Amino acid sequence: MVFARTILALGAAIVTVRAASLADYCTVNYATSVLPVQDLGLGITIDSSSVSAALTTNKSVTSQWFVNAVIDYCNVTFAYSHDGLANDLVHVSYLVPPPDRFANRYVSTGGGGLAINSGGSSSPVGIIVGSVSGITDGGFGNFNTQFDAVFLLAKGNVNWHATYMFGYQAHHELATLGKQFARNFFNVSSSDKIYSYYQGCSEGGREGWSQIQRFAGQFDGLVTGAPAFRFSQLQTNHLSGGVIEEATGYYPPPCELEKIVNLTIAACDGLDGKVDGVVARSDLCKLTFDYKTTIGQPYYCPASSGGFPGGPPSLRRRQFPGAGPTPEQNGTITAEGVAVASAFTNGLIDSNGKRIYLNPQPGSSFADATPQYNENTGTWEPNLSGLGPQWVARYLDLEDKDTLDSFENVTADTLRDWMALGMQRYYDSLQTTWPDLGPFKSAGGKIIHIHGEADSSIPAGSSVHYYESVRNTMYGDFNYDESTAAMDEFYRLYIVPGGSHCGSNRDQPAGGWPATTLQTVIKWAEQGFAPDTLENAGGIDTLCKWPLRPLWSQNGTALDCVRDSASTQSWIYKFDAFKYPVY
């Protein structure tokens, strides 16, 4: 009640906020006076003593997810606790634009890997589009603390509150508070709408879908990139390359795998009608290219201190295993190396010949099949670091460790069973595959879903599988064209040719990455302009909407978005190793 009286007492000052300068209201006193203390149904209490406000001007920001800009903002942070829960504190941070730039919008941004936020690398997009822009620490301690640090209370004991916060609740609270904070800060009348948006990729993409599937009216529009759907299958599948190599008894040197990738790109580049160093039709590549044609080709790589080809340099090493130091490598592609590459691209199959999961498209880097070098033995061996081993050790075995001791006795069937265990344990928190989006559609929400075609961390086929699961669940009684038209009313998927994980690909740089997708979904939500194609920043400037695929004519100068059933079908998988639906 004290805060409500404060707001009323400062009413005159708030009314004139839009005429003030950024510096005039970027103060702790003003920020405290407009905290979102209204009863929003969250069961929380805001700590007014935790408020900070910091002014930033003329800051240059750059990202593949937004156009380079110079921005001004006020960073307001505060903390809150859940009523009745001991030792609980959640921090949120909201970037506030200058008054003359505020467009009655709010934006949440997500994290990556096991981080619930991406810090200052993502949130500037909100300022660029005239929004208050928010991130959360999930209640994990601070904005730099990741979920894995708080997941276990003790060996064998899950911190379920932190798990549900990471799974979906923290972002629900962030957006609910953020919309009200924006309204309070700029004194927006209750009769005027605050539009609400979301943008995130990888784990951030999953976080966006966690909101779509549960809180229908929370966001007017979302941009979700390469979402970490099917959390248990995805994380366990990072071990698939090592299991395939263990079964064949051969660990291809990374340079051998890289040469296979480069030869694949060269062979499949022109299948789309345009030779530009980009595999824009990995489906046609899958249908026509045989890795065996690469046998005998020479490869050479100098010694390296680390890094993974094709992966964005900002990604954490554990997201791309096999990134440690390597010696000089000189040889020719072997039949054994091709067998590993072929089995990996085909995806994980159990001992009954049934499909467990999928892997990246041809032309993607073999990140999850890249072994590590043992300097003591001078041999290549399975990589036991990264998200896959950590998932099994910490989240399935519930041990306070991030690696596996070995791949001994680990088979494809073992991975299948681990996937099933994680799916059951975390179905209502992390799995994030609920396929009925009827409430979201009824609320008028819009989704633009993007995925790099050469993503070697989260396969592009994962996004197609979820899209098709939604289509079949919601419109299973329609024919294919009718059902995709119905999906187009609220949900559109775009595959980025050559795109890597959440960004452009240094192996296929001309593919680029779309930088104005948030603006596109805003235009769709606010003005009704649905995008038939998506603008892209790169040599390929137009992205086709699934299930249409790019095809150039007239010597690569004219683009058509076409559909052929064989190409579409090559993206479709049935995970029949499980006795229940895997959406």
N, C-alpha and C positions, 0 to 999 in steps of 0.2 A: 504493500500500500504506500510505503514511503516513496518508492520510485514513481508510482502513478501520480502522486501529488507533485513530485518534482517536475514531471513532464508537463503537467498543467501549468505550473508556475512559470515554466520557461516557454510557454506556448508562443508568445510574441517573437521570441528569438528564433524559434524553430520555423515559424511561418516565413521568415525572411532568409532562411538558409540558402535558398537557391540563388539569392542575390549576393551572398557572401563569397569570399575567396576560400580556397582550400585551407589556407593557414588559419582562417578565422574559426573553423570548427574542428580542426584536427587537434583537439585538446582532450585530456583525460576527463575534465569536468563535463564537457559537452557529450563525449562518448558515453559517460556514465549515465547522463540524464536521458539517453535514448536507448538504453539497453532493452532487449526484447523480453521484458518481465511479464508481459501479458500471459494469461493461462493458455498455453498452446497444447495442452494435453500430453506433455512430455514427462511430467513428474520430476522436474529438476529445479534446482535453486542456483541462481547466478551469484557468484562472488563478486560484489561490486568493488572490493579492494584489489581485485586482480587486473583491473582495466589498465591498458596502456594504449597510447596513441602516438604514432611516429609519422612525420611528414617526409615524403620522398618526392623530389622534383627532377625533371629532365633525365629520367632513367631510360637508357636504351635497353630494349628487350628484344630478344631474337629466339625463334623456335621454328621448327618445321610445321608446327601446329597453328601458327598465326603469322600474319605479315609483320615484318620488323617495324618497330614503332618506338617513339619516345613518349613516355607517359609520366603523369603526376598522380600520386595517390596518397591516401592516409591509411596506414596499417593499424587497425584497431584489433587488439586481442583481449580476450577475457576467458575466465574459467567458470565451469559450473559442475555441480555434483548431482547424482541421482538421489532423490529423497529416500532415506532409509537404508542406503547402501554405504557401509563403512569403507574408509580408505579409498575413496573414489573422487577423481578429479579429471575433467576433460577440458582441454584447451582448444579454442577455436580462434582463427585469425581471419579477418575480413579486410580486404583492400577496398577502399572507398574512392570513387572517382571524383573529380572536381564537380561542383554543383551544375555548371553549365554543360557537362558531358553526361550527366545521369539521364538514362532513358527508361526509367521505371523497370529495370531489370535486375535480376539476381542470377549469379552463376556459381555452381560448385565445380571443383575440379578434383580428380582422383589421384591415386598413387600408382605404384608399379612394384613388381616382385612381391615382397611381403611388407611393403610400405603403404600406409593408408593415404599418404599425400605425396605430392611431388615437389613440395616446397615452393620456391619462387619461380620454378621453371615453367609451370603451367598456369598459375593464377593470373598472370598479366592479361591473358586473353579476355577475362571479364572486364577489365578496365578498357580494353580496346573497343569492346562493344557497348560501353556505357552502363556497366553493371557494377554492383557490389559483388566482390568475388571472394569465395570462402574456401578454407581448408580446415581440416580437423586433425588432432593427434590421436583420436580414438580413445583417449583416456589411458594411453600407454606410458605416459610420463612426460614426454615433450615431443615436439614436432619431428625430431630426428630418431625417435625410438620406433622400431618396427615390431610387427605383430609377434614374430618368433621370440622376441625377448621377454614377452609376458604370457606366452601361451600356456606354459606349464606352471602350476602352483607348486608341484613337487613331482618326482618321478611317478608316472602312472596317474596323475591327477590333472585334468584339463581345467584351465581357467575359462569356464563357459561364458562368463560375462564378457571377457575380452574377445572371445571367439564370436559371439553374437554382435558385439560392437564392430569388429572387423568385417563380419559377414554382411551386415546391412544397417544396424541400428545407428551407428555413429554418423553415417551419411544422412540418414533420415533426420536426425537431430540437427546436424549442420545446416541442412537446407531449410528446415522449419524455422529455426532461429534466424537464419540469414535473411529470409524473405521478410520477416517481421522487423529485423534490425534495419534493413534498407527502407522499409516503410516509415519506421520511426525517425531514422536519420534525416530523411528528406521530407518528412511531414506529408506523406502521400495519403490522401483521403481514403477512407475505407471503401468508397465507391469507385476508386480508380484501381485498376489491376496492376499488380507487380508481376511481370512475366518472369518465369523461373526456368533456368537452363542448366545443362550439365555437359562437361566434356572430360573424357578420360580414355586411356588406352592401357591394354594389358590387364593388370589387376585393376587399374582405374576403369577399364571397360567393363569388367565384371561388376565393379561397384555400381556403375550406372545401371546395369541390368538388375542388380539386387533391388534397386528402387522401383524400376518399371514393373517388376513382377509382384511387388508388395504394396506400393503406395501410388495408386493410379493417378491421382490428381496433383502429385507433388511437383512434377516438372512439365512444362509446356513443350519442351523439346530437348532432345539429347543427342550428342555425338559420342558414339561408343566405338572405340578402335580395338581390334584384335582382342576381344574379351577373353578372360581366363575362365571360359565356360567349363563345365564338367571337371571341377577342380581336382577331384581325386584321379580321374583318368589322365588329365593333363599332366599333373605333377609326376605321377608314377611313370607315365610314358616317356619322360625324359631319360629313363633308364633303358629304353628299348634298344638303342644302338649298342650299348654295352652287352646286353643279353644276346643280341644277334651275333655280335663278334665273338662272344664267349662260346656260342654254339658252333660257329664255323671254325673257331681256333685261329682266326686271323684278325689282327688289329691294323687296319691300313694306316700308314703314316698320314698325317693331316695334309701334306702336300699332294699325296696321291688322290685323296678325296677332293681337294680343291681343284686339281686338274680335271677330274671327272665333271665337276660343276662347270668349269669354264668351257669345256668341250660341249656340254649339254646346252649351255647358253648359246654358243656359236651355232650349233646344229638346229636349235629350235627358234632362234631369233626371228627368222623370216616367215614363220608359219602364220603370222598374223597379217602378212602382206606388206610388212615394213621392216627393213633392216636398220635397227637403231641400237643394237646392244641390249635390248629388253625382250624377255620372254613374256609377251602379253597374252599368249595362249598356251599356258602350261597344260591345259586339258588336251590340246592337240599334241603337245610334246609327249604327254603320258601315253597317248594312243598310238604314236608313231615312232618314237625314238627308242632305240635299244642301246643300253649302256655297254653291251658287248663290243660295239663298234669302237670303243675307246681303248680296248686292250692293246698294249704295246706302245701306246703314245708316251713320249718321255715327259718327265716332270723334274723340276728343280726349284727348291726354295732355300734361301740362305738361313742361317741360324737366326732365331728370333727370341726376344725376351718375353713375348706374350702377345695377346690380342687375338681376336677371331675375325676372319675375313667375312665381309658382308654384314657384320653386326654394327649398329650404331655405337660409337665410342663411349657414349654416356651410360650405356647399360652396365649393370654390375656384373662382375666376372661370373658369379654363380648362376646367372641367368643363361650364360653361354659357356658351358663346361668345355674343357679342353683348351683353355686359353693360357696355359702356363708356358714356360720357356721350352723351346724346341731346338734340336740341333739342325745342322745342314742336312737337307734331304735331296737325294739324287737317285732317280730310278725310272722305271717304266710302269705304266698301269698294268696290274696283274688280273688274272681271271678271278683270283680270290677277292681282290679289292672290288671288282665289279659285282661279284656275288653279294658282298656286304651291301654295296650301294643299292642294288636291285631289291634285296630283301627289306632294307630300311625304307625305301620309297614305297614299297608295297604296303607297309604297315604291319602291325603286330598280329600274328596268327597263333592260335593255341594248338595244343597237340591233337585236337579233334578237327583241325582244319577250319575252325570258325574264327571270324574276325573279332579281335579285341579292340583295336583302335586304329587310327589313321596317323600318317606322318606328312611332312611338308611336301609341297608340289615339286616336280622336276625343275631344276634351275635354282632351287634354294640351297643354301649352304648346309652341309651335313653336321650341324652343331652338336646334335645329340648322339652322333656316331663318332665324334672326334676323340681319340684316345689321348692319354697323357704320357709323357716321356719319363721313364724312370732312369735318372742319371746314374744310379748305382749299378743297375743291371744292363743299361744300354739298350733297353727294349721298350716297346710300346705296350701299354696295359690299360685296363678299363679306368675311366675317370670316376672317382668315388666322391666327388664334390659337386656342388650345385644344388638346384632346387629338388631334383629327383631323389637323391640320397637323403637329403634333409627331410623331405616329406615322409619317407618311410621311417627314418630313425626317430624323428621328433613327433610327428603327427599320427603315425600308426602304431609304432612301438612305444610311444610316450616316454622316450628317454631324452635326457638333456644333452643331446649331441646332434651334430649336423652332417654326419657322414656315415656310410656303411663300412664295415670292416673288409668285406670282399664281395664278389659276385658268385662265390661258391654255392652251388645248388640253387641258384636263382635262374629260373627259366621263364619262358613266355607265360606259362600257366601260373607261375608265382606272381608275375606282374598283374595278370587278370584278377587273381584273388586279392591282391593288395588294393587294386582299383575298387573292387566290390566292397571291401572293408571300409575304405575311406568314403565311398559313396553313401553307404548306410549310416556311418557315424556322423557325417557332416551334411546330410542331405538338406536339412532345413537351415543351414547357416552358410556354407561355402560352395556347395555344388552349383547353385544358381542356374537351373535349367527349366524352371517352370514354363510350360509352353503356351498356356492360355493367357493371352494378353488382352482379352475382351474388355476388362475394366479400364485399362489404360487407353485403349482405342475409344471407348465410350466417353472418357474424360476429355477427348480431343487432343491427346498427346501425339507428338511426332518424333520419329527416330531416324537418324541417319547413321548407319552402321558401316564402318570401313575396315578393310583388312588388306595388308600387303600380300600380294600373290606369292612372293618368295620369302615369306616369314618362316624362319627356321627355328623359332622358339615356340610359337603357337601356330599350328598349321592353318592356312587359309580355309581348308576344308572344314575346320571346326565351326567357323562362322556360317558356312553354307549349311552344315548339318543342323545347326540351331534354327536358322531361318526356315529350312524345310520342315523341321519339327513343329514350328509355330504354324506354318501354312497348313500342314496336314491336320493339326489339332483343331484349328479354328475354321478351316474351310475344306475339310476332307470330303464333303458332299459336292463340292464344285469341281468342274474340270480344271485342267492346269491353268489355262489362260484366265479363267474367271477367278481362280484363287489368287494368282499373282496380282491381278487387278485389284482384288480386295485388299491384299497386303499393301499395295502401293498407296492406299488411302492414309496409312499411318506409319509404315515401316518399309524402308528402302535400304538395300545392301549394295555396296560398291566395292569391287575388288580392284586394288591398285596394282597395275602391271609392274613387275620388278620390285615392288615395295618390300622392304625388310620388316623387322619387328618394330612397329610404331614409328617408322621413319623411312627415309630413302635408303637405298642399298648401294654400297660402294662397288659391288660387283656388277650392278645394273643401274648406274647413276641417272641415266636419261629417263628412268621411270618416274622420278620425282615423288612428291607427296602433297596432298591437298592442304592448303594453308588457310582457306576461308570457309571451312565446313560449318563452323558455328554460326557464321553470318547466314549461311544458306538455310540452316534449320530455323534460325530466327525469322527469316523471311517467309518460310513455310508456315510457321506457327502463327505469326502475327499478321501476315498479308495473304496467306493462302496460296503462295507460289510454290507448288511442289516441283522438285528438281527431276526432270527426266534424265539428265546427265549431271555429273558433278565436275566442277572446275578443279583442275589439278595444276600444281606448280612444278613444271618439268618439261622434258621434251614431248611427253604425251600430255596434252593440255585438257583432255576430256576423258572422264571415266564413265563406263557403261553401268547401267543398273541391272543387277542380277534379276533374271537368269540370262540376260543378253550379254554377249561377249564381243570384244573389239575385232574388227576386220577392216584392213585398209585396202584401198584400190587406187588406181591411177598413180602407180609408182610410189605408193605410200603417202599420198597427199590428201586422200579423201577417206574419212572414217565413217564406218557404219557400225551400229550396234546390232548384232545378229544373234539368232538362236538356232542351234541345231541340237537335236535330241541326244546324239552320241556324246557331244561335249558336255552337255548338262549332266547326263548319266554318269560320266566319269568322276563327277564330284559327289555322287551320292553313295553313302555307305550304310550298311546295316550291321550293327555291333551284335551279332548273333551269338557271341561267346557268353553273353549274359542272358538270363532267363526272364528278364524284365526290360521294359523300355529304357533306353539311354538316350535322352533327348539332346 
